Amino acid sequence: MRVAVTLSQHTASTVPLIDGIGRKISYLRLSVTDRCDLRCRYCMAEDMAFLPKSAVLSIEEMGELAERFVRRGIRRIRLTGGEPLVRRGIDILAMRLGAMIGHGLDELTLTTNAMRLADHAPMLAAAGVRRINVSLDTLDAAAFRHITRVGDLAVALAGIDAARRAGLAVKVNMVALAGLNEDQLLPMLDFCAATGCDLTLIETMPLGEVEADRSDHYIPLHQFIAPLREARAIYPVDKRTGGPARYFAVEGSPVTLGLITPLSDNFCATCNRIRLTVEGRVYMCLGQDDHVDLRASLREGGDVDGLIDAALAGKPRAHDFHIERRSTPAVARHMSATGG
């Protein structure tokens, strides 16, 4: 059942979201929680300190802010975390946002680790979600447990199967990790072909302190895909989904291959994204610390749209990612705090 569209009566501004260098912002990544049921080594420390309940937005507040952004020109919303499906009330939020599809919003999507996807896939489909991203770095059960520290590969695969049966298109997101999953690219490509999924490869990003030195496992994608290029030809295709990936067709495969290269081939010139965290902060760039805090203004009836405008004016031209031996992260916060 779809809920009725009820844009907030407090939404005053309909001024389009244009940043300080003229980029049109049409894509909101909304983090609904900083918590996760996995502890992936490249993403999180083993012992994480999460936000207290008092510091996070309510489901109602997230819905109101999302409606404000749609009123101002956001056309796509992606629900992220942490792991979004651990958030209590995610079904209520998904239904509220899904009701805006066709009423300003073109698409609602979600990124998940699939640990809880089998239970939530029917709800997501009912809310209007038509495609999701699943983070899956390997098909080797032992390597999956090592990378995630606590994950069960069989649960993730069952979640993907449930999503496909619910009618959701699935794209697998695979982080390239030297020494951990370099041998998994061709098996993952074949898995995606067999299950009707697409595949996007992502370079690891220096966000937040983790126990390992990220430079030990960083590999640029042009090196990671070298075995694929030796086995099959790949061809660029004209496809856009609102994100930073460049897409390719693979010879002899139905899989569309995406490449996201924040370090080896910066893509910031075409950035169309803004990020809203679970604590109500708008980050203009994943790789910068500058932000504005909407939570207090929202709760106290302040000038939320004015703060959004200030965020847009300060959106940087590019991030400052680099990975070197024993280098500090680009920003102190973990990916789970910003929502990817």
N, C-alpha and C positions, 0 to 999 in steps of 0.2 A: 504494500500500500504506500502511495506517495503522499507526502505531507504538503500542505498548501504553501505557496510562496508568500512570505510575509516579510518583505524588506523593512528593516528597522525604521521607525518614524524619526529617529534621531539622526539619520543619515542626511547630511545637508549638502555636501559637495558632490558634484558630478564632473568636476574638472578632470580631464584625462591624466593618467599617471605618466608623466614625461620626466626623465631624469635630467640632471644638470648638463649633460652633453648630448641631449636630444634623443636618447633611446626610449622607445615606447615600452612601458612595462605592462605586460598582459598575462603574466604567469606568477601565481602565488604558491609558494611551498609553505604549507601550514603544518608545523610540528605540534602534535597533540599530546606528546609526552616526551620526557628525556629518558624514560626508563626502557629497558629492553630485557628480554628473557634469554639473550645470548650475550657473550662477552668477546666478540671478535677481536683478535689480537691487534689488528691494524687500526681498529676504531676506538676501543675502550680499554681502560686499565682493568685489571682483574678485580680490584676493590674500588668501586665507584661510589661517590657521594652524590645522591640524587636530590632534586629540589623537594622541599617540604610542600605539603598540600596547599598551605596558605600562599605560596609563591606562584602557583600556577593558575592560569585562566580556567574558568569553569567552561563546560560545554556550551552553555548559553552565551558566554562572552566570546568564545571563539566563533560561534555562529554569527553574532552581531558584527564582529570585525570583518569576517569573511564577506558578509553582505555589503559592508561599506566598500570594500575593495572591488567587489563586482560592480557596484554602482558607479565606480570610477574607472572601469574599463578592464578589470581582470577577466580573462576569458577562460583560463584553465586554472584549476586548483589541484594540487597534489597533496594528499595527506601523508605525513611522514612522522618519524619519531627521532630517536629511539625506535621502538617497535610500536606502530600506531594501534595494532590490534590488542595490546595489553591495556589500553586506556578504557576505563569504565565509561560507558555512555557513547562509545564510538559509533554505535548503531544510530543513536539519536542524531549525532552530528552529521553522519553520512546521509541520512534521510533529509535533514534540513538543507544541506548543501546541494544534494542531488535534485531537490525540488526547484533549484534555480536554473537547471539545465534547460535551455530554450528561452530563458528569461534573463539574458545577460551572460550567463555562463554557458560555454560550449562543452566543457568536459570536466569531469571529476575523476581523478585517478588516485592510486595509492601505491606506496612502496612498502614491502613487507619481507620479513625473513621466512615466512610461510609456516612458522611453528604453530600458529593458531588459525591458519588459513582454512583448513578443512571445516572448522566450525563456523567461520564468518563468511565464506564465499557466497552462499545464497543471499545473505543480507546485503552484501556489497552489490550484487547484481540487481537486487530489488531496489536499492537506493539510486541506481542509474549509473554505477561504475561499469564501464565496458572494457577497460584494460587495466592491468596492474603490472608493476615491476616486482620481481622476486630476487632478492639477494642470495646468490648461490655460487660459491667460489670453487667448488670441486664436487665430483661424483664419487670420490673415494671416501668411504665412511670413516676410516681412521683419520684421514687428513681433515675431513669436515669437523670431526670432534676436536682435533688439535687446533684448528684455526678459530673455531667458535668457543672453545674451552668446554662447553656443556651441551652442544647441539647433537641431535639425532638426525642423520641424513634421511632415514626412512620417513620421519615425520614431515620433513620439508617436501619430499617427493609426493607424499600423500596429499599435502596441501596444494601442490601444483595440479595434481590430478583432479582434486575437488573443484578448483577454480575453473579448469577447462570444462568440466561437466556442468558447471553453473553458467557457462557461456561467456566467461571472461577470457579475453586475449591476454596471454602471459608473455612478458619479456624477461628473460633471465639477465640479471646484472652480475657480472663476474669481475672482481677486482684482480688485476694481474699482480702476482706475488712471486718474485724470484725465489726459487728454491722450495716453494710450497705447492704451486699448482701449474707450473710451466708445462707439465706433461698432460694437463687436463683440457687444453683448448680443443683439440680435435675430438676427444670423447664428448665434450660438452656440446660442440657443434652438432654431432650426430644425435645426441640426446634431444636437442632442441628440434631437429628435423623430424625425429620420430614422434615427438609429443606435440608438435604444432606450435612451438614457441619461437620467438626471436631471441637474439643474443646481443648484449652490449658489453663491451670490455671497458674497464675503467682503470686509470692509473691511481695508485694509492696516494692519498693527500695528507700533508703534514698538519693535522688538526689535533691538538690535545696531547698531553704526555701519555705515553704507553711504556710498558716495561722494556720492549725491544727497541733497537735502533732501526727506524724505518728504512734507512739507507741500505740495510742488509737485504731487504726484500723489494725495494723499488726496482722496477724494470719498465723502461719506456715501451709503449705499445708497438712501435715499429719492430722492436726486438721480440716482443712476446708473440706477435703474429707471424714471425719469420717461418716457423714450421708449416703454417697454413699456406703461406704464399708458395712454399716449395711444393706443396701437394696439389693446390688448386689455385686457379686465377680468381681474383676478386675485382669487382668493378664498382666505381662510385655510382650511387643512385640518387635521384632527386626526391628526397623524402624529408619532411620536417615534422616533428612532434611537439615542438615548443621548448625542447631542451637543448643541451649543448652537443649532442652526438652528431657525428657525421656518419652516413649510412652507406653500406656496400652490399652488393649481391655477391654470392659465393658460387662459383662454378659447380654445377651438379647438386646444388642444395636449395631447398625452399626457404632457408633461413635468411632473414635480413640481419646483417652484422653491423652493429653500431660501435663507434670508437669515441671515447671521451678522454681527452688528453690535456688535463689542466696544467701539466708540467712541461711536456715535450712539445706541445703545439697549442699555445694559449688561444682561447676562443672568446675572450671577454668583449671583443668589439661588437658582437651581436647579442650581448646579454639582455634578456627581456624579463629577468626574474627578480623577485623580492621575497624575503623570507620572514615569516612571523613565527617566533618561538612560543613554546608553551607558557612562558612567563610574560608574554605580551611585548617582547622586544622585536623591533623591526631591524634586521640586519640587511644592509644594502649590498653586502658582498660576503660570500662564504669565507673568503680568505682575509678579511679585515675585521677589526674589533669595533669600528664605529657603528653606533646603533642609536635608535630612539626608543624610549619606553612608553608604550601606550597604556599599560595597565592602570596606573593611577588616574590618568586623564579619563579613561573609559569609565572607571568606577565613580569618579567625582564629577562627571559631566563636563569635563574640560574640552579643549579644542583638539580632538583626535585627528581631524583632517589636517590641521595646521602642523601637527607633528609628522604626519605622513609626508606632507610637502617638504618639511625640513629633511626627512630621510632621503627623499628623492634628490634634493639639491646636493646632498653630500655623497651620493653614490659614486664610488671611484671608477676611474677608467678601466682598471684591471686589478686583479689580485696580485699578491707578491709571493706565490708559492715557490719554494725551492727545497730540495732534499740533498743534504750533504752529510758526510760522516760526522756524527755527534752534534749535529745542528739542532737548535731548539725548534719546536713547532712554529708554523706561521702565526697561529693564534693559540692561546692557552686552552680555550674551550674545546671540548670533544665534539665530533660530528653529531653525536646524539643530542647535544645541547642546542644545536642549530637546526637540525632536520635535513641536512644534506642539500 
